[in-house]
Amino acid sequence: MHHTLRSAALLAAIAAFTAITGLTQSTGQALYTEKCQACHGPTGLADSGIGKVMHVKPISNPEIKKLSEAEMIQMVRAGAGKMQPYKGELSDAQIKAAVDYLRSFVK
């Protein structure tokens, strides 16, 4: 009986973690699509019209690939180059989710 309860609790914890991870990914993807994709392109390669005109660096660029998650979050929060700052418009959790989604293109 004790083993069954422990197994059920473990399965519940795994299911909750999976749901949260999926929600974060879908939230990041939705935010990226809404706020970032126009310039950074659908896969982070900055191959959109606006991205090309503004000379946005793709996620595959060595300078961009070497940035830490914290550095990328700060760039989104404060703005960088021609990119507007999103502090005040997006929460820290939303910014992190969008950055995590962008970073998933190079994993």
C-alpha positions in Angstrom: 0.0 0.0 0.0 2.8 2.4 0.9 4.6 1.6 -2.3 1.5 2.3 -4.3 1.0 5.7 -2.7 4.7 6.6 -3.4 4.3 5.5 -7.0 1.2 7.5 -7.5 2.8 10.6 -5.9 5.8 10.2 -8.2 3.6 9.8 -11.3 1.6 12.9 -10.3 4.8 14.9 -9.9 6.1 13.8 -13.3 2.8 14.7 -14.9 2.8 18.1 -13.3 6.4 18.8 -14.4 5.6 17.7 -17.9 2.5 20.0 -18.0 4.4 23.0 -16.7 7.3 22.4 -19.1 4.9 22.1 -22.0 3.0 25.3 -20.9 6.3 27.2 -20.7 7.3 26.1 -24.1 4.0 27.0 -25.7 4.0 30.3 -23.8 7.5 31.0 -25.1 6.6 30.1 -28.6 3.4 32.2 -28.6 5.3 35.2 -27.2 8.2 34.7 -29.7 5.7 34.5 -32.6 3.9 37.7 -31.4 6.8 39.9 -30.4 10.0 38.5 -32.0 9.3 36.6 -35.1 8.8 39.6 -37.4 12.5 40.5 -37.0 14.2 37.3 -35.8 12.3 35.0 -38.3 10.4 31.8 -37.5 13.5 29.9 -36.6 15.7 32.6 -35.2 17.7 33.0 -38.4 16.7 36.6 -39.0 15.7 35.7 -42.5 12.5 37.8 -42.5 12.3 40.9 -44.6 12.5 43.2 -41.6 15.4 41.1 -40.1 17.4 41.4 -43.3 16.7 45.2 -43.7 17.7 45.8 -40.0 20.7 43.5 -40.2 19.5 41.4 -37.3 22.1 38.7 -36.3 20.8 35.2 -36.5 20.8 32.9 -33.5 23.5 30.8 -35.4 25.9 33.8 -35.3 28.8 33.0 -33.0 28.4 36.3 -31.2 24.8 35.5 -30.4 25.4 31.8 -29.6 28.0 32.7 -27.0 25.5 35.0 -25.1 24.3 33.5 -21.8 20.6 33.2 -21.1 20.9 36.1 -18.5 22.6 38.3 -21.1 19.9 37.6 -23.7 17.2 38.3 -21.1 18.8 41.6 -20.2 19.0 42.5 -23.9 15.3 41.9 -24.3 14.4 43.7 -21.1 16.5 46.8 -21.9 16.5 46.7 -25.7 19.6 46.3 -27.9 20.5 48.1 -31.0 17.3 48.8 -32.9 15.3 46.4 -30.7 12.9 48.1 -28.4 13.0 47.4 -24.7 10.3 45.0 -23.4 10.6 45.9 -19.7 7.2 47.0 -18.5 5.5 45.4 -21.5 6.4 41.8 -20.7 7.0 40.2 -17.3 10.4 38.7 -16.4 8.8 35.2 -16.8 7.5 36.1 -20.3 10.9 37.4 -21.4 12.6 34.3 -20.1 10.1 32.1 -21.9 10.6 33.9 -25.2 14.4 33.8 -24.8 14.3 30.1 -23.9 12.2 29.5 -27.1 14.7 31.4 -29.2 17.6 29.5 -27.6 15.9 26.2 -28.4 16.7 26.8 -32.1 20.4 26.1 -31.5 20.2 23.1 -29.2 
